[in-house]
Amino acid sequence: MRSDRQTSGPRGWQGRSPESWGAELGVPLLELHDELPSTSDRLRELAQRGTPAFTVVVADTQSKGRGRMGREWHSPPGSGLWMSVLVRDVPERFSGILPLAVGVAVARALERMTADSVALKWPNDILIGDRKVAGILCETVGEPGEGVIVGIGVNLRPPEGGLPPELAPGVAFLEGVSGLPVAEPAVARLLLGELGRWVRPVPERLEGRLLAEWEARDCLRGRLVILDGGASGTARGLRADGALVVTLADGREVDVRAGGVRLAGVGRSPALHGAIAPRYGTGGE
């Protein structure tokens, strides 16, 4: 007889088997690890073996977690939800829209757990106030269109010993802003529910309801930004293909499709300065 008990595993997941949690979350396969180099690297191994869509890998800590441009994603034990989800059948021409849909899904999920406004910073940061509470990284796997690994990191609580001084000023923790303890499985349940709504199927364009959801949380629009190459200008919103539109200081308009941008601290954003993003109850829609 197979036991439903699990005596070890990531914080918040103990006491039940991965199979039991997976059934509750509605995913075909869930792996729970105390530690991994990277949840996305482990999921890549599973994807290459043919694991189905919405296979999920979770770890309590990652020794080689990463963000965009190869940057390290600090993921100490007991401090966050470090999770990767496999999305299958992503046409290559829609790949620029997928991270935006995931961002909306993550923002909506976190809004169910805090009264604070949740903002989106193109292309993959989720903010509360002006601090990063979560991030996403989408990486292709296999042949073009075969699948995308969606890595999601959510900061839940400060780690023991605190954060490195260079990171602390820019990080928010969900428990800190909500004022309540947060259970990892509860966050995963909300995230997976929203992902199912927004990436099944993957949207073809940033339009309609997806565009409205993004614009309600866009923390760049109307603000001065600095591009990776050093040029600066004012962010004007997003194109239907997901490109960021920036009006440079000389009046030229450019579409940014790769790299990132930094806020220069000038201007006001509806998402960060008083606008209220849509709110949703904890029940289904």
C-alpha positions in Angstrom: 0.0 0.0 0.0 1.4 3.4 -1.0 1.6 5.9 1.9 0.3 9.4 1.4 2.7 10.7 4.0 5.9 12.6 3.3 8.1 13.4 6.3 10.6 15.6 4.5 10.5 18.0 1.6 10.3 21.8 1.0 8.9 24.0 3.7 5.1 23.9 3.8 4.8 20.7 1.8 5.6 18.2 4.5 3.1 15.6 5.6 1.8 14.7 2.2 3.2 13.0 -0.8 3.9 14.8 -4.1 1.3 12.6 -5.7 -1.3 13.9 -3.2 -0.3 17.5 -3.6 -0.2 17.1 -7.4 -3.8 15.7 -7.5 -5.0 18.7 -5.4 -3.2 21.2 -7.6 -4.5 19.5 -10.8 -1.2 18.8 -12.4 -0.1 15.5 -14.0 3.3 15.4 -12.2 4.7 17.3 -9.2 8.2 16.9 -7.9 9.1 18.4 -4.5 12.8 18.8 -3.7 14.7 20.0 -0.7 17.4 21.4 -2.9 18.2 21.6 -6.6 20.7 23.5 -8.7 17.7 24.8 -10.7 14.0 23.8 -10.8 14.1 24.7 -14.5 17.1 22.5 -15.3 15.4 19.6 -13.6 12.2 20.2 -15.5 14.1 20.4 -18.8 15.3 16.9 -18.1 11.8 15.7 -17.6 10.5 17.6 -20.7 13.1 15.9 -22.8 11.8 12.6 -21.7 8.3 13.5 -22.8 6.6 14.6 -19.5 3.2 16.2 -20.1 2.2 19.9 -20.0 1.9 21.5 -16.6 4.4 19.2 -15.0 5.7 21.2 -12.0 9.0 21.1 -10.1 9.4 22.8 -6.7 12.5 23.2 -4.6 13.0 24.7 -1.1 16.3 26.2 -2.3 18.3 26.5 -5.5 22.1 26.6 -5.7 22.1 27.9 -9.3 18.8 29.7 -9.7 18.9 32.2 -12.5 17.0 35.1 -13.9 17.2 36.9 -17.2 20.6 37.4 -19.0 22.1 34.7 -16.9 21.8 36.7 -13.7 21.7 34.7 -10.4 18.3 34.4 -8.7 18.9 34.3 -5.0 16.7 31.5 -3.6 17.6 30.7 0.0 15.8 27.9 1.9 12.5 28.6 3.5 12.1 32.0 2.0 10.1 31.6 -1.2 8.3 29.5 -3.7 10.8 28.4 -6.4 8.8 26.6 -9.1 9.0 25.7 -12.7 6.1 24.8 -14.9 6.1 23.2 -18.4 4.0 24.8 -21.1 3.7 22.7 -24.2 2.7 23.6 -27.8 3.9 27.2 -27.8 4.2 28.4 -31.4 7.5 30.3 -31.9 5.7 33.4 -33.2 3.8 33.6 -29.8 6.9 33.3 -27.6 7.1 37.0 -27.0 3.6 37.1 -25.6 4.0 34.1 -23.2 6.1 35.9 -20.6 3.5 38.8 -20.5 0.6 36.4 -20.0 2.6 34.6 -17.3 3.3 38.0 -15.6 -0.4 38.8 -15.6 -1.2 35.4 -14.1 1.4 35.8 -11.4 0.2 39.4 -10.6 -3.4 38.3 -10.3 -2.5 35.4 -8.1 -0.5 37.6 -5.7 -3.3 40.2 -5.6 -5.5 37.5 -4.0 -3.1 37.4 -1.1 -2.5 41.1 -0.4 -4.4 44.4 -0.4 -1.4 46.2 -2.0 -1.3 47.0 -5.7 0.8 44.6 -7.8 2.7 46.1 -10.7 4.3 44.6 -13.8 7.7 45.8 -15.1 8.4 44.7 -18.6 9.4 42.0 -19.4 9.4 39.8 -16.4 9.4 41.5 -13.0 6.5 41.6 -10.5 6.5 44.5 -8.0 4.8 45.6 -4.9 5.5 49.3 -4.4 8.8 49.7 -6.2 10.3 46.5 -4.9 10.5 43.1 -6.6 8.3 40.4 -5.1 8.5 37.9 -7.9 10.1 37.2 -11.2 9.7 34.9 -14.2 12.0 33.3 -16.8 10.7 31.6 -19.9 13.1 29.2 -21.7 12.4 27.1 -24.7 13.0 23.3 -24.6 13.3 20.9 -27.6 12.4 21.9 -31.1 10.9 25.3 -31.8 7.2 25.3 -30.7 7.7 22.1 -28.6 7.6 23.6 -25.2 8.6 26.4 -22.8 9.8 26.1 -19.2 8.3 28.8 -17.1 10.4 29.5 -14.0 8.6 31.5 -11.3 10.2 32.8 -8.1 8.1 34.4 -5.4 9.7 36.0 -2.3 7.6 35.0 0.7 9.6 35.8 3.8 13.1 37.0 4.7 15.6 34.2 4.9 17.5 33.4 8.1 20.4 35.8 8.2 18.8 38.3 5.9 19.6 39.1 2.3 22.9 40.3 0.9 23.1 44.1 1.4 23.1 44.8 -2.4 19.8 42.9 -2.8 17.8 44.0 0.3 16.7 47.5 -0.8 14.9 46.2 -3.9 13.1 43.1 -2.6 9.6 42.8 -1.2 8.2 39.7 0.7 4.6 38.6 0.3 4.3 37.9 4.1 5.7 41.4 4.9 3.2 43.3 2.7 0.2 41.1 3.5 0.9 40.9 7.3 -0.1 37.3 7.3 1.7 33.9 7.1 1.7 32.5 3.6 1.8 28.8 2.8 3.8 27.7 -0.2 1.1 25.3 -1.5 -1.5 28.0 -1.3 0.6 30.3 -3.5 1.3 27.5 -5.9 -2.4 26.7 -6.2 -3.3 30.3 -7.1 -0.4 30.6 -9.5 -1.3 27.4 -11.3 -5.0 28.3 -11.5 -4.2 31.7 -13.1 -1.6 30.1 -15.4 -4.2 27.7 -16.7 -6.5 30.6 -17.5 -3.9 32.7 -19.3 -1.6 30.2 -21.2 -4.1 27.5 -22.2 -3.8 28.2 -25.1 -1.0 30.7 -25.4 -2.4 34.1 -26.6 -1.4 35.1 -30.1 -1.3 38.8 -29.4 -1.3 41.3 -26.6 -4.8 42.5 -27.0 -8.3 42.5 -25.5 -8.5 41.4 -21.9 -4.8 40.4 -21.7 -3.8 43.9 -22.8 -6.2 45.5 -20.3 -4.9 43.4 -17.5 -1.3 44.3 -18.4 -2.0 48.0 -18.8 -3.7 48.1 -15.4 -0.4 47.1 -13.8 2.2 48.6 -16.2 4.7 50.4 -14.0 6.8 51.7 -16.9 4.2 53.6 -18.9 4.9 57.3 -18.8 8.2 57.0 -16.9 11.8 57.7 -18.0 13.7 54.4 -18.6 17.3 53.6 -19.5 17.8 50.9 -22.2 20.6 48.3 -22.0 22.7 50.3 -24.5 22.5 53.4 -22.4 19.9 55.4 -24.4 17.1 56.9 -22.4 13.5 57.8 -23.2 9.9 57.6 -22.0 8.1 54.2 -22.0 4.8 54.4 -24.0 3.3 51.0 -23.5 3.5 47.7 -25.4 2.8 46.6 -29.0 0.5 43.8 -29.9 3.6 41.6 -30.3 4.9 42.4 -26.8 7.6 44.9 -27.7 8.1 47.9 -25.4 7.6 51.3 -27.1 10.1 54.0 -26.0 10.2 57.6 -27.2 13.9 58.6 -27.1 15.1 62.0 -26.0 15.5 63.1 -29.6 11.9 62.2 -30.4 12.5 58.9 -32.2 10.3 56.0 -31.3 11.9 52.6 -30.9 10.5 49.1 -30.2 12.5 47.1 -27.6 12.1 43.4 -28.0 15.2 42.1 -26.3 17.2 42.9 -23.2 15.7 45.0 -20.5 15.3 48.5 -19.2 16.0 50.3 -15.9 13.7 52.9 -14.3 15.4 56.3 -14.2 13.0 57.4 -11.3 11.3 60.2 -13.2 7.6 60.3 -13.9 4.5 58.6 -12.4 3.1 55.2 -13.1 -0.6 54.4 -12.6 0.4 51.0 -11.3 2.7 52.4 -8.6 1.1 55.7 -7.8 -2.4 55.4 -6.7 -4.3 53.4 -9.4 -6.0 50.3 -8.1 -5.5 47.2 -10.1 -8.5 44.9 -10.6 -9.3 42.8 -7.5 -10.6 39.3 -7.4 -12.0 37.2 -4.7 -10.4 33.9 -3.6 -13.1 31.9 -5.3 -13.4 30.9 -9.0 -14.6 33.3 -11.6 
